[in-house]
Amino acid sequence: MSDAKRFLAEHNDLSRRFFLRAGAALAAGSAVAADARAAELPAELAPVLEKLESYFTPQGKFGDVSRGKPIPHALPLEKKKEVGLTRETWKLEIVSDPENPAALGKQFTKKDNTALDFDALLKLGEKHAVRFAKVMTCLNIGCPLGMGVWEGVPLRTLVWLTQPKENLRRVHYYGYHNDDPKQQFRSSLPVGRVLEDYDDLPPVIACYKLNGEWLTPERGAPVRIVVPEHYGYKSVKWLTHIVLSNLYHANDTYGTQNNDVDSPMKTFAATLHVPNGAKADAPLPVTGYAQVGISGLSKVQVWVSPAGKGWAADDPHFTTAPWTDATILQPPTGGGARGEPAGGSPHSKWGGDLPDGAVPKDTAGFDAAGRPKAWPMRLAKAHWAALLPGLPAGEYTLRCRTIDAKGQAQPMPRPFKKSGRCDIEAVKFTVVG
């Protein structure tokens, strides 16, 4: 047996015995989600769990990939007022596509002074507003931009205002981009997705709040689109136009840039903490996050191998590697009157600067006490942790992967970069003598 194979066999056996000794807190997936509040994570994990970012992201800490020259959120206040990027001056036009017209009973335009203003949108929100948790993530970036509770009016509510009659197949929309056609960033959806929420998805919304507060300019204020199951390019910022069309295909800006504009979010895992420079034979705490895509999440798994060791060319996704289950951490409890002891969660609060520290009332997927109805939540994120057995001094590579709720191991079922992040991450670290 080669040294590499011997190492893998011995480490696999050691990992299994070590994890069994760690107890129920190191079981993963649905077993942890079902009842882990009484379980205690190994004490060696405590220092790294304390460093995890909060579950929800404060608006100011979201990653930003905004487009524009200048970027619209950076415009001076007077210019924002002039072009309708404040709540007091915002106007939304809802029109038929002049090139592929849909038959509408009514249109809303600035020209005839019927464009929807912010007060009218909030009035609709008094009856129709919805809120849901979603991770905002980019198609071509390996980490989410932020996680929040998004609130707004279903896009279909605005579509129905136009009294559509026939020849409506596509809804496309865009935001303010410096009155420069070359800077316009457009996205679109089939009208069926706008009018009907399939597979228990929340509705597509015209969004004006994040984590219970008005959107900031950086997050797309005054109003943006948020599409629950899609990557960020579908959730256009600084919304100004909704165009109802008889076009039979997507016409997204991203589609012309060699991207798959119809694939929803995928499930994948990545690391946050790896103990580089750890001492030989000492337990190794590792943490990370999982993006929970349309197919859900049942497990996160980890695997350590000697750095530089190759793998079988006919197994590019490491399906036969000695993967070990990590712990999917429990959700925060919210704190305050609605909270309770955190148990298996590293956080007692949700974070994100939520008012009163609690998930807003009537948020989809949460019960009356502000607790998730199912965990991990689809279209969201989850943290994971593992305490690996100690290793001899040397160079190593840590890999992690997800198993989705359908039993599919990352990067399947869509191992293509243009349809979303999928690669199994490889993180090198050193153990010292």
C-alpha positions as CSV (number, residue, x, y, z in Angstrom):
1,M,0.0,0.0,0.0
2,S,1.4,3.4,-0.9
3,D,2.0,6.1,1.7
4,A,-0.8,8.2,0.4
5,K,-3.3,5.3,0.5
6,R,-2.1,4.2,4.0
7,F,-2.5,7.7,5.3
8,L,-6.0,8.0,3.9
9,A,-7.1,4.7,5.3
10,E,-5.6,5.4,8.8
11,H,-7.0,9.0,8.9
12,N,-10.4,7.8,7.7
13,D,-10.6,5.2,10.5
14,L,-9.3,7.6,13.1
15,S,-11.8,10.3,12.0
16,R,-14.7,7.9,12.3
17,R,-13.7,6.8,15.8
18,F,-13.0,10.4,16.9
19,F,-16.4,11.6,15.7
20,L,-18.2,8.8,17.4
21,R,-16.6,9.8,20.7
22,A,-17.6,13.4,20.1
23,G,-21.2,12.3,20.5
24,A,-24.5,13.4,19.1
25,A,-23.4,17.0,18.6
26,L,-21.2,15.8,15.7
27,A,-24.0,14.2,13.9
28,A,-25.0,16.1,10.7
29,G,-28.0,17.0,8.6
30,S,-31.6,16.2,9.5
31,A,-30.7,14.4,12.8
32,V,-29.1,17.6,14.1
33,A,-31.9,19.8,12.8
34,A,-34.5,17.6,14.4
35,D,-33.4,18.0,18.0
36,A,-29.9,19.4,18.9
37,R,-30.8,21.9,21.5
38,A,-29.8,19.6,24.3
39,A,-26.5,18.6,22.5
40,E,-23.3,20.3,23.4
41,L,-20.6,21.0,20.9
42,P,-17.0,20.0,21.9
43,A,-15.4,22.7,24.0
44,E,-12.5,23.0,21.6
45,L,-14.8,24.5,19.0
46,A,-15.9,27.4,21.3
47,P,-13.2,29.9,20.4
48,V,-13.8,29.5,16.6
49,L,-17.5,29.5,16.9
50,E,-17.4,32.8,18.7
51,K,-15.7,34.3,15.6
52,L,-18.5,33.3,13.2
53,E,-20.3,36.2,11.6
54,S,-23.9,36.7,12.6
55,Y,-26.6,34.8,10.8
56,F,-28.2,37.9,9.3
57,T,-26.0,40.5,7.8
58,P,-26.2,44.2,8.7
59,Q,-26.9,46.3,5.6
60,G,-23.6,48.0,5.9
61,K,-21.7,44.7,5.8
62,F,-23.2,43.3,2.7
63,G,-20.7,42.6,-0.2
64,D,-21.3,44.9,-3.1
65,V,-21.0,44.2,-6.9
66,S,-23.0,47.3,-8.1
67,R,-22.6,48.4,-11.6
68,G,-22.5,51.9,-13.1
69,K,-20.1,54.8,-13.8
70,P,-20.7,56.4,-11.4
71,I,-22.4,53.8,-9.3
72,P,-25.9,55.1,-8.6
73,H,-25.7,54.8,-4.9
74,A,-22.6,57.1,-4.9
75,L,-24.5,60.0,-6.5
76,P,-24.8,63.2,-4.5
77,L,-28.1,63.5,-2.6
78,E,-29.4,66.3,-4.9
79,K,-28.7,64.2,-8.0
80,K,-30.5,61.3,-6.3
81,K,-33.5,63.5,-5.7
82,E,-33.4,64.7,-9.3
83,V,-33.4,61.2,-10.8
84,G,-35.8,59.6,-8.4
85,L,-33.5,57.7,-6.1
86,T,-35.0,58.9,-2.9
87,R,-38.3,57.7,-1.3
88,E,-39.8,61.2,-1.8
89,T,-39.0,61.3,-5.6
90,W,-39.1,57.7,-6.7
91,K,-41.4,56.8,-9.6
92,L,-42.0,53.4,-11.2
93,E,-43.2,53.1,-14.8
94,I,-45.1,49.9,-15.7
95,V,-45.6,49.7,-19.5
96,S,-46.1,47.4,-22.4
97,D,-43.1,46.4,-24.5
98,P,-43.3,48.6,-27.6
99,E,-41.4,45.9,-29.7
100,N,-43.3,42.9,-28.4
101,P,-46.5,44.4,-26.9
102,A,-48.6,42.8,-24.3
103,A,-52.3,43.8,-24.3
104,L,-52.9,45.9,-21.2
105,G,-55.9,47.8,-20.0
106,K,-53.7,50.4,-18.3
107,Q,-50.1,51.7,-18.2
108,F,-48.3,53.7,-15.6
109,T,-46.0,56.4,-17.0
110,K,-44.2,59.5,-15.9
111,K,-45.4,61.3,-19.1
112,D,-49.1,61.1,-18.1
113,N,-48.3,61.5,-14.4
114,T,-49.6,58.0,-13.5
115,A,-46.2,56.4,-12.6
116,L,-46.4,54.6,-9.2
117,D,-44.8,56.6,-6.3
118,F,-43.4,55.3,-3.1
119,D,-46.5,56.2,-1.0
120,A,-48.6,54.3,-3.4
121,L,-46.3,51.2,-3.1
122,L,-46.5,51.4,0.7
123,K,-50.3,51.6,0.5
124,L,-50.3,48.4,-1.5
125,G,-48.0,47.0,1.1
126,E,-50.5,47.5,3.9
127,K,-52.5,44.7,2.3
128,H,-50.1,42.7,0.3
129,A,-46.6,43.0,1.9
130,V,-44.6,39.8,2.4
131,R,-41.2,39.2,4.0
132,F,-38.8,36.2,3.7
133,A,-35.2,35.3,4.5
134,K,-32.8,35.0,1.6
135,V,-29.1,34.9,1.0
136,M,-28.0,37.3,-1.7
137,T,-25.4,35.7,-3.8
138,C,-23.7,36.3,-7.1
139,L,-23.6,33.8,-10.0
140,N,-19.8,34.0,-10.5
141,I,-18.5,34.8,-7.0
142,G,-17.6,32.1,-4.5
143,C,-19.2,33.6,-1.4
144,P,-22.6,35.1,-0.6
145,L,-22.9,38.9,-0.4
146,G,-25.1,38.8,2.7
147,M,-28.1,37.2,4.3
148,G,-31.2,39.1,5.3
149,V,-35.0,39.4,5.7
150,W,-36.4,41.1,2.6
151,E,-39.8,42.9,2.6
152,G,-41.9,44.3,-0.2
153,V,-45.0,44.0,-2.4
154,P,-45.3,40.9,-4.7
155,L,-44.4,41.9,-8.3
156,R,-47.6,40.2,-9.4
157,T,-49.6,42.8,-7.5
158,L,-48.1,45.5,-9.7
159,V,-48.6,43.5,-12.8
160,W,-52.3,43.1,-12.1
161,L,-52.7,46.9,-11.8
162,T,-52.2,47.1,-15.6
163,Q,-55.3,44.9,-16.2
164,P,-53.4,42.5,-18.6
165,K,-55.5,40.8,-21.2
166,E,-53.4,38.7,-23.5
167,N,-50.0,38.3,-25.1
168,L,-48.1,38.5,-21.9
169,R,-45.2,36.0,-21.7
170,R,-42.3,37.8,-20.1
171,V,-41.7,40.5,-17.4
172,H,-38.5,42.4,-17.7
173,Y,-37.3,45.2,-15.5
174,Y,-34.4,47.5,-15.0
175,G,-33.2,50.2,-12.7
176,Y,-31.6,53.6,-12.9
177,H,-28.1,53.6,-14.6
178,N,-27.2,57.2,-15.3
179,D,-29.6,57.7,-18.2
180,D,-27.1,55.8,-20.3
181,P,-28.5,53.0,-22.4
182,K,-25.1,51.3,-22.5
183,Q,-25.2,51.1,-18.7
184,Q,-28.7,49.6,-18.4
185,F,-28.7,46.4,-16.5
186,R,-31.9,44.4,-17.3
187,S,-33.3,41.1,-16.0
188,S,-36.4,39.2,-16.7
189,L,-38.7,36.4,-15.6
190,P,-41.4,34.3,-17.3
191,V,-44.8,35.7,-16.3
192,G,-45.8,32.4,-14.9
193,R,-43.1,32.7,-12.1
194,V,-44.3,36.2,-11.4
195,L,-48.0,35.3,-11.1
196,E,-47.6,32.0,-9.3
197,D,-45.3,30.8,-6.5
198,Y,-44.4,27.1,-7.2
199,D,-42.6,24.6,-5.1
200,D,-43.4,26.6,-1.9
201,L,-41.3,29.5,-2.9
202,P,-42.0,33.1,-1.7
203,P,-43.2,35.6,-4.3
204,V,-40.9,37.8,-6.3
205,I,-41.2,41.3,-4.7
206,A,-40.7,44.9,-5.3
207,C,-38.6,45.3,-2.2
208,Y,-38.2,48.4,0.0
209,K,-37.0,47.0,3.4
210,L,-34.1,44.8,4.6
211,N,-33.9,43.4,8.1
212,G,-36.9,45.6,9.1
213,E,-35.3,48.9,7.9
214,W,-35.6,50.9,4.7
215,L,-33.2,49.8,2.1
216,T,-30.0,51.8,1.9
217,P,-28.8,53.2,-1.4
218,E,-26.0,50.6,-1.5
219,R,-28.7,47.8,-1.2
220,G,-30.8,49.3,-4.0
221,A,-33.0,52.0,-2.4
222,P,-35.6,53.1,-2.7
223,V,-36.9,49.9,-4.4
224,R,-35.3,46.9,-5.9
225,I,-36.5,43.5,-7.2
226,V,-35.8,40.5,-5.1
227,V,-36.3,37.0,-6.6
228,P,-36.1,34.4,-3.8
229,E,-34.6,31.4,-5.7
230,H,-32.2,33.2,-8.0
231,Y,-28.8,34.8,-7.9
232,G,-28.4,38.5,-7.5
233,Y,-28.5,39.4,-11.2
234,K,-32.2,38.8,-11.1
235,S,-32.7,41.1,-8.1
236,V,-32.1,44.4,-9.9
237,K,-31.4,47.5,-7.8
238,W,-32.8,51.0,-8.1
239,L,-35.9,49.8,-9.9
240,T,-37.5,52.3,-12.3
241,H,-39.2,50.3,-15.0
242,I,-41.3,47.2,-15.4
243,V,-41.9,46.1,-19.0
244,L,-44.6,43.6,-19.8
245,S,-43.8,41.7,-23.0
246,N,-44.9,39.1,-25.5
247,L,-41.2,38.1,-26.0
248,Y,-40.8,34.4,-25.8
249,H,-37.3,34.3,-24.3
250,A,-35.1,35.8,-21.6
251,N,-33.4,39.1,-22.6
252,D,-31.3,39.6,-19.5
253,T,-28.1,41.6,-19.7
254,Y,-26.3,38.7,-18.1
255,G,-27.4,36.4,-20.9
256,T,-25.2,38.2,-23.4
257,Q,-22.2,37.7,-21.1
258,N,-22.1,33.9,-21.4
259,N,-24.1,33.2,-18.2
260,D,-26.9,30.7,-17.5
261,V,-29.7,33.1,-16.6
262,D,-32.4,30.5,-15.8
263,S,-30.7,28.2,-13.3
264,P,-31.7,28.8,-9.6
265,M,-29.3,28.9,-6.7
266,K,-27.2,25.8,-5.9
267,T,-26.2,24.2,-2.7
268,F,-22.5,24.3,-1.8
269,A,-20.1,24.6,1.2
270,A,-17.1,26.7,1.9
271,T,-14.7,27.1,4.9
272,L,-14.4,30.1,7.2
273,H,-11.8,28.9,9.7
274,V,-8.9,26.4,9.2
275,P,-6.3,26.1,12.0
276,N,-3.2,26.9,10.0
277,G,-0.1,26.5,12.2
278,A,-1.9,24.1,14.7
279,K,0.3,21.9,16.8
280,A,0.8,18.2,15.9
281,D,-1.7,15.7,17.3
282,A,-4.0,18.5,18.7
283,P,-7.7,18.4,17.7
284,L,-8.3,20.7,14.7
285,P,-11.4,23.0,14.9
286,V,-12.8,24.0,11.5
287,T,-15.9,26.1,10.6
288,G,-17.6,27.2,7.4
289,Y,-20.9,28.0,5.8
290,A,-23.3,26.4,3.4
291,Q,-25.3,28.2,0.8
292,V,-28.7,26.3,0.8
293,G,-29.9,26.3,-2.8
294,I,-33.2,25.2,-4.4
295,S,-32.5,21.5,-3.5
296,G,-32.0,22.1,0.2
297,L,-29.3,20.7,2.5
298,S,-29.0,17.5,4.4
299,K,-25.3,17.3,5.2
300,V,-22.0,19.0,5.2
301,Q,-18.9,16.8,5.0
302,V,-15.2,17.4,5.4
303,W,-12.1,15.5,4.3
304,V,-8.4,16.1,5.0
305,S,-5.6,14.7,2.8
306,P,-1.9,15.3,2.5
307,A,-1.1,18.4,0.4
308,G,0.1,17.6,-3.1
309,K,-1.3,14.1,-3.2
310,G,-3.2,13.4,-6.4
311,W,-6.6,11.8,-6.9
312,A,-8.0,9.4,-9.5
313,A,-8.6,11.1,-12.8
314,D,-11.8,9.2,-13.3
315,D,-13.2,10.6,-10.0
316,P,-12.9,14.4,-10.4
317,H,-15.6,15.2,-7.7
318,F,-13.9,13.0,-5.1
319,T,-17.0,10.8,-4.7
320,T,-14.9,7.9,-3.2
321,A,-12.9,10.0,-0.7
322,P,-13.3,9.3,3.0
323,W,-15.7,12.2,3.8
324,T,-16.8,12.7,7.4
325,D,-20.0,14.4,8.5
326,A,-19.7,17.9,10.1
327,T,-22.2,19.5,12.3
328,I,-24.8,21.9,10.8
329,L,-25.2,24.4,13.6
330,Q,-28.6,25.2,15.0
331,P,-30.3,28.6,14.3
332,P,-30.0,31.5,16.8
333,T,-32.9,31.7,19.2
334,G,-33.5,35.4,18.8
335,G,-32.9,36.6,22.3
336,G,-35.3,38.8,24.2
337,A,-38.8,37.8,25.1
338,R,-39.1,35.5,22.1
339,G,-35.8,33.7,22.8
340,E,-34.5,30.7,24.8
341,P,-31.1,29.2,25.5
342,A,-29.1,28.7,22.4
343,G,-28.1,25.1,22.9
344,G,-26.3,23.9,19.8
345,S,-26.1,27.4,18.2
346,P,-23.0,29.7,18.6
347,H,-25.3,32.8,18.6
348,S,-28.2,33.7,20.9
349,K,-29.2,36.5,18.5
350,W,-29.9,36.7,14.8
351,G,-27.8,39.7,14.2
352,G,-28.4,41.9,11.1
353,D,-29.4,44.9,13.3
354,L,-33.0,43.5,13.4
355,P,-35.3,45.7,15.4
356,D,-35.5,44.3,18.9
357,G,-33.1,41.5,17.8
358,A,-36.0,39.4,16.6
359,V,-37.1,38.1,13.2
360,P,-40.0,40.4,12.0
361,K,-43.5,39.0,12.5
362,D,-45.0,37.0,9.7
363,T,-41.7,36.3,8.0
364,A,-42.2,33.3,5.7
365,G,-40.8,30.1,7.1
366,F,-40.8,31.3,10.7
367,D,-43.4,30.5,13.4
368,A,-45.2,32.9,15.7
369,A,-42.3,32.8,18.2
370,G,-39.8,33.7,15.5
371,R,-38.2,30.3,15.1
372,P,-37.6,28.6,11.7
373,K,-40.2,26.0,10.8
374,A,-37.6,23.9,9.1
375,W,-33.8,23.9,9.4
376,P,-31.6,24.4,7.4
377,M,-33.8,26.9,5.5
378,R,-33.8,26.7,1.7
379,L,-32.5,29.8,-0.2
380,A,-30.6,30.8,3.0
381,K,-27.3,30.0,4.6
382,A,-26.2,27.7,7.4
383,H,-23.0,27.5,9.5
384,W,-21.2,24.3,10.1
385,A,-18.4,23.1,12.3
386,A,-16.2,20.0,12.8
387,L,-13.5,19.0,15.3
388,L,-11.0,16.9,13.4
389,P,-8.6,14.5,15.1
390,G,-5.0,15.7,15.5
391,L,-2.5,15.1,12.7
392,P,1.3,14.7,12.4
393,A,3.3,17.7,11.4
394,G,3.0,18.4,7.7
395,E,1.1,20.1,4.9
396,Y,-2.5,19.2,4.4
397,T,-5.6,20.1,2.3
398,L,-9.1,20.5,3.7
399,R,-12.0,20.0,1.5
400,C,-15.7,20.4,2.2
401,R,-18.9,19.5,0.3
402,T,-22.6,19.4,0.7
403,I,-25.2,16.7,0.3
404,D,-28.5,18.3,-0.7
405,A,-31.9,17.2,0.5
406,K,-32.2,15.0,-2.6
407,G,-29.0,13.1,-1.7
408,Q,-26.9,14.8,-4.4
409,A,-23.3,15.5,-3.5
410,Q,-21.6,18.8,-4.5
411,P,-21.0,19.8,-7.3
412,M,-23.8,17.8,-8.7
413,P,-26.4,18.1,-10.2
414,R,-25.1,21.1,-12.1
415,P,-21.3,21.1,-12.1
416,F,-21.0,24.0,-14.5
417,K,-19.6,27.4,-13.4
418,K,-21.9,29.5,-15.5
419,S,-24.9,28.0,-13.7
420,G,-23.6,29.0,-10.3
421,R,-20.8,28.3,-7.8
422,C,-20.1,24.5,-7.7
423,D,-16.4,23.7,-7.2
424,I,-15.3,21.7,-4.2
425,E,-13.1,24.1,-2.3
426,A,-9.5,23.1,-1.4
427,V,-7.9,24.9,1.5
428,K,-4.3,24.2,2.4
429,F,-3.0,24.4,6.0
430,T,0.1,23.4,8.0
431,V,0.4,21.4,11.2
432,V,3.7,22.1,13.1
433,G,5.7,19.9,15.4
